[in-house]
């Protein structure tokens, strides 16, 4: 997995670094606060989209879902907490195929 588009959330803190540790080389963030964001196109090189559900308006989420569907880009949904994001991405088949911490069967190899 090389590129991830994060939509929602004003400040991500350590989330981009954590995503890079999962194997995403390019993490792009759009906060989604401005009304004009619904007109913005999804970059062509994006492999997966992560929508932070507690920091996005319904109209933008719907527009992104439609645009992603046309481009056949998978979407994961999570709240803006690392635990929720990690859980969402590890349950997404596309992300799991590339994640160095998970086996390709979808079973977790996490250390306890």
PyMOL commands that set and color helices and strands:
alter all, ss='L'
color gray80, all
select helices_A, chain A and resi 15-21+35-39+53-55+58-71+82-90+93-98
alter helices_A, ss='H'
color red, helices_A
select strands_A, chain A and resi 3-7+26-30+48-52+74-78
alter strands_A, ss='S'
color yellow, strands_A
deselect
rebuild
show_as cartoon
